[in-house]
């Protein structure tokens, strides 16, 4: 990791950086919970939703709207996590089915 990536040389200690990362992670977790309450979109919509979020990130960046950019990046990260969770659940379901009957092939799920 470079000193720029860790904040070294800018007066940020490792402890402060860890605090910042924890704060960001907590914001993403809260957004992820909010998305579950507000949006019940199906898995096949993940790419469309992620693409929409990335478009909003680009707009916020282009317009130099830092607060909106930050909020949209948090939302985008939460969408990515939601997608990863879904993929992980699929992998778990495949393993469970394989353990149950011993014949299921991973390609059957795709």
N, C-alpha and C positions, 0 to 999 in steps of 0.2 A: 504494500500500500504506500502510495506516495505521501510526502509530508503535506501536500496540498489537500489530498483526499482525507487525511486524518485531521486537518485543521492545524497542524503544526506550523509554526512560523506566523500564525495569525493570532496568537495569544489564547488559543483554545486548548485546554488540557484534555487528556484522554477521558477523565471523569466527566467533564462538561460535555464532551462529544457523546459519551454513553448516555447521559441524561437527555440530550437532544434526540438521539435515536430512539430511546424509550418513549419519549413524548410523541414522536412521529408514529411509532408502532401503535401506541394507544389510540391515537386519532384514527388510524387506519382500521383498527379493531372496532371502534365505535361506529365508523362509517359502514363497515361490513355488517354490523348488527342492524343498523338503520336500513340498509338495502334489503335485508331479509324481511323486515316489517313492511316496507313500502313497495317493493317490487317482487312479484312472483313470476318473473320471466323464465321461459323454458331454456333448457341448456342449448338448444339449437340457435338461440338468439345471442349467445355470448359474443361471437365475432362482431355482430352488428352493434351491440352495446359498447364493446371495447373500442371499436372504430369511431363511434360517436364521441366517446370520452376523449380519445386522442385528438380528434378534430377540435374539441373545446380547449384542450391543452394548447394546441397550435394557435388558436385564435387568441387566447389569453396572453400567450407569449408575444405574438405579433403586435398586440395592442398595448403591451407593457402594463398589463393589469395584474400586478404581483399577488394581491390577495386572492383574486379569482383564480389565478394560475395555481397557487398553492392549494386552494380548496379542490380544484379540479384534479390536481395530481393525487391528492388523498383519495378522491372518489375513484380515479382510474386504478390506483393500487388496490383498492378494495374489490373492484371488479375482477382484477387479475387473480386475487386471492380466492374469490368465489369460484372462478373457473378451475383453479388448481385444486380446490376442495372437491369439486365435482369429479375431476379426473381421478383424484385419490379414492373417492368413493367407488368409482367404476373399477379401479384396480382391486379394491377390497372385495367387491362383489364377485369379480372374476376368481379371485383366490378362494373365496368362500364356496363358490359353485364347484370349483376344481376339487376342493377338499371334500365336498359332499358326495359327488359322483365319480370323481377321478377321471372323467373323460372330456370335460369341457376344454376347448381350445380357445386361446385368447382372441383369435381372429373371429370367433363366433360373436363376440361382443361388439365388434367394430362395424 
